[in-house]
Amino acid sequence: MKLTALEIKQQQFEKSIRGYDPAEVNTFLSLLANEWEHMTGRMRELENQVDKLNDKLKHYERVEEALHETLQTAKNSAEEKLGTARREAKLIEEKAELEAEKIVKQAYETRREIRQSIIQLIDKRSEVIRSLRSFLENANDYVQQFSKDDDTLFSVPEMPETPNMASKKKPPENSASKSYSSSIKNTPQVPGTEKIDDILDEID
């Protein structure tokens, strides 16, 4: 049953003997009506506040829903970007491993070539040393053989007299001159000096 303040004020009661005092009843009804009116106003205010709070709640719920959607979208985007970054990092890592393997292979090949070149240089050095040693040994043998030759092999024979000198009177030869001439004649000639007299004549 819904009552208003006006209905409470206008409420009438039947009169009876030994009943309540009408003035007190009316005063109480008036007081009750005022209080009821105040409570009704307060209830309307509270209902308005409740409506406003409900509107705010709905607004916050919409904001929360939007934030949730935004967060979910950001989460999905972050997961997608993270997955892409991981895939790219894996590709970069695989590429780096391939490059490193290629570099190591090239370095090993270069090391092998350098080692082979060093071995060839060492062999060449040994060959040069052997050649020089053989040459020096042969040269030493030639020097020793040359030093052992008789000194008389390299004596120059006496120059023969020219026709003008033959017409002149030869001085008498002493025993020393005869001995020297005899030794020259008996000295064996070095190969290649057979025509040395003719050459000397041409020079004169």
trRosetta pair geometry for C-beta under 8 A, 3 or more apart (Angstrom, degrees):
i j d omega theta_ij theta_ji phi_ij phi_ji
3 7 5.2 -131 -159 79 82 129
3 8 5.9 78 160 -55 125 93
3 36 6.9 -47 104 -171 106 151
4 7 4.8 98 54 6 77 102
4 8 7.2 -140 95 -5 43 85
4 36 7.7 139 177 129 27 126
4 37 8.0 47 179 -90 67 80
4 40 7.6 33 -135 -79 63 165
5 8 5.7 -54 -151 34 35 112
5 9 6.4 33 152 -18 67 105
5 33 4.2 99 -163 -176 79 85
5 34 7.0 80 -147 -74 127 24
5 36 5.0 171 -89 86 80 105
5 37 3.7 8 -65 -63 151 100
5 40 7.0 -120 -34 12 103 140
6 9 5.7 -55 -149 37 33 110
6 10 6.1 14 159 -5 68 113
6 33 7.4 99 -61 -156 19 127
7 10 6.1 -65 -139 48 29 100
7 11 6.6 57 153 -57 62 88
8 11 5.7 -28 -157 -14 33 119
8 29 5.7 -175 156 -172 84 87
8 32 5.6 -127 172 104 140 102
8 33 4.0 -179 86 -88 119 90
8 36 5.8 117 -7 28 157 154
9 29 6.2 135 -113 137 39 104
9 30 6.1 56 -116 -102 91 62
9 33 4.5 24 -54 -80 86 167
11 29 5.9 -146 51 -143 111 140
13 19 7.8 172 128 175 121 139
13 20 7.7 12 102 50 156 115
13 25 6.5 -74 23 165 141 157
15 19 6.0 -154 -158 34 52 154
15 22 7.4 -22 -101 -71 104 118
16 19 4.4 111 60 -53 77 118
20 24 6.4 -111 168 72 101 110
20 25 5.1 98 115 -55 128 115
21 24 4.2 67 78 11 107 109
21 25 6.7 178 86 -12 54 84
22 25 5.6 -57 -147 38 33 112
22 26 6.1 31 157 -19 68 106
23 26 5.8 -55 -147 37 29 109
23 27 6.3 30 153 -20 64 106
24 27 5.6 -52 -146 36 32 111
24 28 6.2 31 155 -18 65 106
25 28 5.8 -57 -149 38 29 110
25 29 6.2 29 154 -19 65 107
26 29 5.6 -53 -144 38 31 111
26 30 6.3 34 154 -22 65 104
27 30 5.7 -53 -149 34 30 111
27 31 6.4 28 153 -17 64 106
28 31 5.6 -55 -148 38 32 110
28 32 6.0 32 152 -19 66 108
29 32 5.5 -54 -143 40 30 112
29 33 6.1 35 154 -24 65 104
30 33 5.7 -52 -147 33 29 112
30 34 6.5 30 153 -18 63 103
31 34 5.8 -53 -151 34 32 110
31 35 6.3 27 153 -15 65 108
32 35 5.7 -56 -146 40 31 110
32 36 6.0 35 153 -23 65 109
33 36 5.5 -54 -144 37 29 113
33 37 6.2 32 154 -21 64 104
34 37 5.7 -54 -149 34 30 111
34 38 6.4 30 152 -18 64 105
35 38 5.6 -53 -149 36 33 112
35 39 6.2 31 153 -18 66 106
36 39 5.7 -53 -145 38 31 109
36 40 6.1 34 153 -22 65 105
37 40 5.6 -51 -146 34 30 113
37 41 6.4 32 153 -18 63 103
38 41 5.8 -54 -150 36 31 110
38 42 6.2 31 151 -19 65 107
39 42 5.5 -53 -146 38 33 114
39 43 6.2 38 152 -24 65 104
40 43 5.6 -52 -149 34 31 113
40 44 6.6 32 151 -20 63 101
41 44 5.7 -52 -151 33 33 110
41 45 6.5 33 150 -18 65 103
42 45 5.6 -52 -151 36 34 112
42 46 6.2 32 152 -17 66 105
43 46 5.6 -53 -146 40 32 110
43 47 6.1 36 152 -22 65 104
44 47 5.5 -51 -146 36 32 113
44 48 6.4 35 152 -20 64 102
45 48 5.6 -52 -151 35 32 111
45 49 6.4 31 151 -17 65 104
46 49 5.5 -51 -146 38 35 112
46 50 6.1 39 151 -22 66 103
47 50 5.4 -50 -146 36 32 114
47 51 6.3 36 151 -22 64 101
48 51 5.5 -50 -149 34 33 112
48 52 6.3 31 152 -17 65 104
49 52 5.6 -53 -148 39 33 110
49 53 6.1 32 152 -18 67 106
50 53 5.6 -54 -144 40 31 111
50 54 6.1 36 152 -23 64 104
51 54 5.6 -52 -148 34 30 113
51 55 6.5 33 151 -20 63 101
52 55 5.6 -50 -150 33 34 112
52 56 6.4 31 151 -16 66 103
53 56 5.5 -51 -146 39 34 110
53 57 6.0 40 151 -24 66 105
54 57 5.4 -51 -145 36 31 115
54 58 6.3 33 153 -19 64 102
55 58 5.7 -53 -150 35 30 110
55 59 6.3 32 149 -20 64 105
56 59 5.4 -53 -148 37 34 114
56 60 6.1 33 153 -17 68 104
57 60 5.7 -53 -145 39 31 109
57 61 6.1 35 151 -23 64 105
58 61 5.4 -51 -147 35 32 115
58 62 6.4 34 152 -19 65 101
59 62 5.7 -53 -151 35 31 109
59 63 6.3 31 149 -17 65 105
60 63 5.3 -50 -144 39 36 112
60 64 6.0 39 153 -22 67 104
61 64 5.5 -50 -144 36 30 113
61 65 6.2 33 153 -20 63 104
62 65 5.6 -52 -147 36 31 112
62 66 6.3 32 152 -19 65 104
63 66 5.6 -55 -148 38 32 110
63 67 6.1 31 153 -18 66 106
64 67 5.6 -52 -144 39 31 110
64 68 6.1 34 153 -22 64 105
65 68 5.5 -51 -146 35 30 113
65 69 6.4 30 152 -18 63 104
66 69 5.7 -54 -149 37 32 110
66 70 6.2 32 151 -19 66 106
67 70 5.4 -53 -144 38 33 112
67 71 6.0 33 155 -18 67 105
68 71 5.7 -52 -144 39 29 110
68 72 6.1 30 154 -20 63 107
69 72 5.6 -54 -145 37 29 112
69 73 6.2 31 153 -19 64 105
70 73 5.7 -54 -148 37 30 110
70 74 6.1 28 153 -17 66 106
71 74 5.6 -53 -143 40 31 110
71 75 6.0 36 154 -23 65 106
72 75 5.5 -50 -145 35 30 114
72 76 6.3 30 154 -18 64 104
73 76 5.7 -54 -147 37 30 109
73 77 6.1 29 153 -18 65 108
74 77 5.6 -54 -144 40 31 111
74 78 6.0 33 155 -21 66 107
75 78 5.7 -53 -144 37 28 110
75 79 6.2 28 155 -17 63 106
76 79 5.7 -54 -147 38 29 110
76 80 6.2 30 153 -20 64 106
77 80 5.6 -54 -147 37 30 111
77 81 6.2 27 155 -15 66 107
78 81 5.7 -54 -143 41 30 108
78 82 6.0 33 154 -22 64 108
79 82 5.5 -53 -143 37 29 113
79 83 6.3 31 155 -19 63 104
80 83 5.7 -53 -149 36 29 110
80 84 6.3 30 152 -17 64 105
81 84 5.5 -52 -146 38 33 112
81 85 6.1 35 153 -20 66 105
82 85 5.6 -52 -144 37 30 111
82 86 6.3 32 154 -20 64 104
83 86 5.7 -53 -147 35 31 111
83 87 6.4 31 154 -18 65 104
84 87 5.7 -55 -150 36 31 110
84 88 6.2 28 153 -16 66 107
85 88 5.7 -55 -145 40 31 110
85 89 6.1 33 154 -21 66 106
86 89 5.6 -52 -144 37 30 112
86 90 6.3 32 154 -21 64 104
87 90 5.7 -54 -150 34 31 111
87 91 6.4 31 151 -18 64 104
88 91 5.6 -53 -148 37 33 112
88 92 6.2 34 153 -19 66 105
89 92 5.6 -52 -145 38 32 112
89 93 6.2 34 153 -21 65 106
90 93 5.6 -52 -146 36 31 113
90 94 6.3 30 154 -18 65 105
91 94 5.8 -54 -146 38 30 109
91 95 6.2 30 154 -18 65 107
92 95 5.7 -55 -146 39 30 111
92 96 6.1 32 154 -21 65 106
93 96 5.6 -53 -145 36 30 111
93 97 6.4 32 153 -21 63 104
94 97 5.6 -52 -149 34 32 113
94 98 6.5 32 152 -18 64 103
95 98 5.7 -54 -151 36 33 111
95 99 6.3 32 151 -18 66 106
96 99 5.6 -53 -145 39 32 112
96 100 6.1 34 155 -20 66 106
97 100 5.7 -52 -144 37 29 111
97 101 6.2 31 155 -19 64 105
98 101 5.7 -54 -147 37 30 111
98 102 6.3 31 152 -20 64 106
99 102 5.6 -54 -148 37 31 112
99 103 6.2 31 153 -20 66 105
100 103 5.6 -51 -145 36 32 111
100 104 6.2 32 155 -19 65 105
101 104 5.8 -53 -146 37 30 111
101 105 6.3 32 153 -20 64 106
102 105 5.7 -55 -148 36 30 112
102 106 6.3 28 154 -16 65 106
103 106 5.7 -55 -147 39 31 109
103 107 6.1 31 153 -20 65 107
104 107 5.6 -54 -145 38 30 112
104 108 6.3 32 154 -21 64 104
105 108 5.7 -53 -149 35 30 111
105 109 6.3 29 152 -18 64 106
106 109 5.6 -55 -147 38 32 111
106 110 6.1 33 153 -19 67 105
107 110 5.6 -52 -144 38 31 111
107 111 6.2 35 153 -22 64 105
108 111 5.5 -52 -147 36 30 114
108 112 6.4 33 151 -21 64 103
109 112 5.6 -51 -150 33 32 112
109 113 6.5 31 152 -17 65 104
110 113 5.7 -54 -147 37 33 110
110 114 6.2 33 154 -18 67 106
111 114 5.7 -53 -145 38 30 110
111 115 6.2 33 154 -21 64 107
112 115 5.7 -54 -147 36 29 112
112 116 6.3 30 153 -19 64 105
113 116 5.6 -54 -148 36 32 111
113 117 6.3 33 152 -20 65 104
114 117 5.6 -53 -148 36 32 112
114 118 6.3 35 152 -21 65 104
115 118 5.6 -52 -149 35 32 112
115 119 6.4 34 151 -20 64 103
116 119 5.6 -51 -149 34 33 112
116 120 6.4 33 151 -18 65 104
117 120 5.6 -54 -149 37 33 111
117 121 6.2 33 152 -19 66 105
118 121 5.6 -53 -146 37 32 111
118 122 6.3 34 153 -21 65 103
119 122 5.7 -52 -148 35 31 112
119 123 6.4 31 152 -17 64 104
120 123 5.6 -53 -148 38 32 111
120 124 6.2 34 152 -20 66 106
121 124 5.5 -52 -144 38 32 113
121 125 6.2 37 153 -23 65 103
122 125 5.6 -50 -148 34 31 113
122 126 6.4 31 152 -18 63 103
123 126 5.7 -54 -149 36 32 111
123 127 6.3 33 151 -20 65 105
124 127 5.5 -54 -148 36 32 113
124 128 6.3 33 153 -19 66 104
125 128 5.7 -53 -147 36 31 110
125 129 6.2 32 153 -20 65 106
126 129 5.6 -52 -147 36 32 112
126 130 6.3 33 153 -20 65 105
127 130 5.7 -54 -149 36 31 111
127 131 6.3 31 152 -19 65 105
128 131 5.6 -54 -147 37 32 111
128 132 6.2 29 155 -16 66 106
129 132 5.8 -55 -145 40 29 108
129 133 6.1 30 155 -20 65 108
130 133 5.7 -54 -144 38 28 111
130 134 6.2 29 155 -19 64 106
131 134 5.8 -55 -147 37 29 110
131 135 6.2 29 154 -19 65 107
132 135 5.6 -54 -144 38 31 111
132 136 6.0 28 158 -16 67 107
133 136 5.8 -55 -143 40 29 108
133 137 6.1 30 155 -21 64 107
134 137 5.7 -55 -145 37 28 111
134 138 6.3 27 155 -17 64 106
135 138 5.8 -57 -149 38 29 108
135 139 6.1 28 153 -18 65 108
136 139 5.5 -52 -141 39 32 111
136 140 6.1 36 155 -22 65 105
137 140 5.6 -52 -147 35 29 113
137 141 6.5 32 151 -20 63 102
138 141 5.6 -52 -150 34 33 112
138 142 6.4 34 150 -19 65 103
139 142 5.5 -52 -150 36 34 112
139 143 6.3 34 151 -20 67 104
140 143 5.6 -51 -145 36 32 111
140 144 6.3 30 155 -16 65 105
141 144 5.9 -55 -146 39 30 108
141 145 6.1 28 155 -17 65 109
142 145 5.7 -58 -145 41 29 109
142 146 5.9 29 156 -20 66 109
143 146 5.7 -54 -142 38 28 111
143 147 6.2 27 157 -19 64 108
144 147 5.8 -56 -145 37 29 109
144 148 6.5 28 155 -21 63 109
145 148 5.8 -60 -151 34 31 111
145 149 7.3 50 149 -41 61 89
146 149 6.0 -32 -163 -2 39 115
149 153 5.5 -68 164 35 111 144
149 154 7.6 82 119 -25 124 106
150 153 5.0 110 74 -20 84 97
151 154 6.4 -68 -169 41 49 98
151 155 7.4 69 137 -47 72 91
152 155 5.3 -26 -156 -8 53 121
152 187 5.0 -138 175 -140 108 107
152 188 7.3 83 119 39 106 75
153 188 6.7 -20 -108 83 71 95
153 190 5.2 90 169 -81 84 95
154 190 6.3 40 -91 -52 51 140
155 184 7.1 -136 132 -122 130 76
155 187 5.3 -49 62 172 131 162
156 196 7.2 -130 -144 140 84 147
157 184 5.5 117 -139 177 67 109
157 187 7.2 -169 -89 67 83 118
157 189 7.2 -28 -41 -97 123 102
157 193 7.9 142 -2 143 106 121
157 196 7.2 130 33 78 102 123
157 197 7.0 -46 79 -67 120 102
158 181 6.5 -28 -11 -119 157 78
158 184 5.1 63 -17 144 100 168
159 197 7.0 148 -133 -133 57 85
159 200 6.1 -115 -116 122 106 145
160 197 6.1 42 4 -159 108 132
161 165 4.2 -130 -167 93 98 119
161 166 5.1 127 119 -65 126 78
162 165 4.8 90 51 10 75 103
162 166 7.1 -133 96 -13 38 87
162 201 7.7 138 -93 -133 96 103
162 204 7.9 -133 -65 113 132 148
163 166 5.5 -52 -148 28 34 115
163 167 7.0 35 156 -23 64 99
164 167 6.2 -55 -162 26 33 109
164 168 7.3 31 145 -20 62 101
165 168 5.7 -50 -160 27 43 113
170 173 7.7 -17 150 -38 113 88
173 177 4.3 -123 -158 85 94 126
173 178 5.2 111 136 -54 125 85
173 181 7.5 -35 -153 -1 149 138
174 177 5.3 97 52 10 70 99
174 178 7.1 -133 99 -2 37 91
175 178 5.7 -57 -148 39 34 112
175 179 6.2 36 154 -23 67 105
176 179 5.6 -54 -150 34 32 111
176 180 6.4 30 153 -18 66 104
177 180 5.7 -54 -147 36 34 108
177 181 6.2 30 155 -17 67 106
178 181 5.8 -55 -144 38 31 108
178 182 6.2 33 156 -21 65 107
179 182 5.7 -57 -150 35 29 113
179 183 6.5 27 153 -19 64 104
180 183 5.8 -56 -151 35 32 108
180 184 6.5 32 151 -21 66 103
181 184 5.7 -52 -149 33 34 111
181 185 6.4 32 155 -17 66 105
182 185 5.9 -56 -150 36 31 109
182 186 6.3 18 157 -9 65 112
183 186 5.9 -64 -145 46 31 104
183 187 6.3 46 152 -43 66 100
184 187 5.6 -44 -150 11 33 117
189 193 5.1 -145 -178 75 104 108
189 194 6.5 103 130 -80 153 59
190 193 4.8 67 64 -1 84 127
193 196 4.5 -9 -168 -28 77 126
195 198 4.7 -39 -174 36 85 117
195 199 6.1 89 128 -25 84 95
196 199 5.5 -54 -150 36 38 113
196 200 6.3 36 154 -19 69 105
197 200 5.8 -57 -149 38 31 108
197 201 6.4 34 152 -23 65 104
198 201 5.6 -52 -150 32 33 113
198 202 6.6 32 153 -19 64 102
199 202 5.8 -54 -154 34 33 110
199 203 6.6 34 148 -20 64 104
200 203 5.4 -50 -150 34 38 114
200 204 6.5 38 152 -19 67 101
201 204 5.7 -54 -151 35 34 110
